[in-house]
Amino acid sequence: MFASIAQEIKPNNNLTKESYEHKRKLNRKTGNILLGTGVGLMAGGFVLAELNSDKVDFQSFDLVGVGIVMIGTGIVSSLVSIPFYLTAHNYKIKAQTATAFLKILPAPNIQGNQLEQIPMPALAFRIPLNGRK
């Protein structure tokens, strides 16, 4: 009596250039959105505060306060975008380095007059040609 145990091997694609490029795009897009929002809030807050700074009534004072809060929120949003740009740059560097990973590729197998594809493990390498480490 024979018993066999099989295990499906899933390739670890977390180290491929494509996954790092995808992560880089997401981080860069998030950084762009945060920076654009911050700049817009700062500009809008500055305009709102400037237009109402010469008036003395209570409503104008509230609008100046809202403008100052918008400027502060814009500054915070712009500062929060910096780590996303740094992470995107790190992913760009990682995507340009050499990587190795295991793939399952279909290999042709001829039995009689039939051609069938059998999954075979293959070791794949990616080596950048631009000389980056």
N, C-alpha and C positions, 0 to 999 in steps of 0.2 A: 504494500500500500504506500503510495506516494502522496505527499501533500506539498502544495506550493503556495507561497504567499507572494502577492504582487503589490507593488506600490507605484502609484502614478507619480512621475517626476514632473513637476511644473517648473518651467524655466524662471529663474530669478531675473526679471527684466528691469529691476530697480537700478541697475548699474549701466544701462545702455545710454547712448548719446541722445536718443529720442526722448527718453523719460526726463533726462536732465534739461533738454531744450524745452520740453513741455512745462516743467516746473519753473524754468527761467521766464518763459512767456507769462505764466500766471502771476509770478511775483512782480515782474515789470509792469504788467497791466494794473495790478493792485496799487503799486507805487504811483503810477500815472494818475489813477483815479483819486487817490488821497492827496497828491500834490495839486492836481487841478481843482479839487474841492477846496483845499486850503487857500489857494491863491484867490479863488472866487469869493470865498468868505472874507478874506482880508480886504479885497477891493470893495466889496459891497459894504462891509462894516466901516471902512474909511470914508466912503461916499456918504453913508447914512450919518455918521458922526459929524462930518464936516458940514453937511447941509443944515444940520440942526444945532450947531455949536454957538451960533450968534444969537439965537433966540433965548428968552429968559423964562418962558412959561414952563409949567410942570410937564406937559406932554413932550416938549422938545428935550427936556432933561432925560426923560425915559428913552427917547429915541437915540440920544447920545450914548446912554448906557447900553442899549441893545447893540449899537454900532461897535462899542468897545468889546463887548462880549463876542461879537462876530469876529472881530480882529483876533482876539485871543484864541478862539476856536480854530480859526484858520491857521494860526501859527502852530498850534498843537497838531492839527491834521497834517501840515507840511512836515513837521518834525517826525511824525509817526511814519511817513513814507520812506524815510532814509533807510531803515533796516530792510525794507522790501527791495530797494535798489541794491543794497549790499549783498543780500541773499541771491538776487538774480545774477549778480556778477560772479559770485562763487559757483553757482550752477553752470554758468557759461564756461568757467575754467575747468570744472569737472567734466563737462561734456567734451572738452578738447583733449582730455587725457586718454591714455590707452585703457581699454576695458576688456575683460574676458568674462564670458558667461556661457551657460549651458543652454542649448536649444534642442528641441525635438523637431527634427526635419523628416519629411516623408522620403523614403528611399525606394526606388523602383525594384520590384522583385518579379522575375518571370518564372511562372510555374506552368509548364505545359505550353499552352498557347494563350495564356491569360497574363496580363500585366496588372499587378496590384501594388499599392503603396503601403509600405510598412514603416511605422514611425521608428526612427533610429536617433539615439542621442548624438549630438555633435557639439564640439567645443568651438566657440566663435571668439575671434579677437577683433578689436577695433584699435587701430594705431593711428594717431593723428599725423598728418604730413607736414604740418606747419612748425614743428619743432618745439611746441610748448610742453612744459613739464606738468 
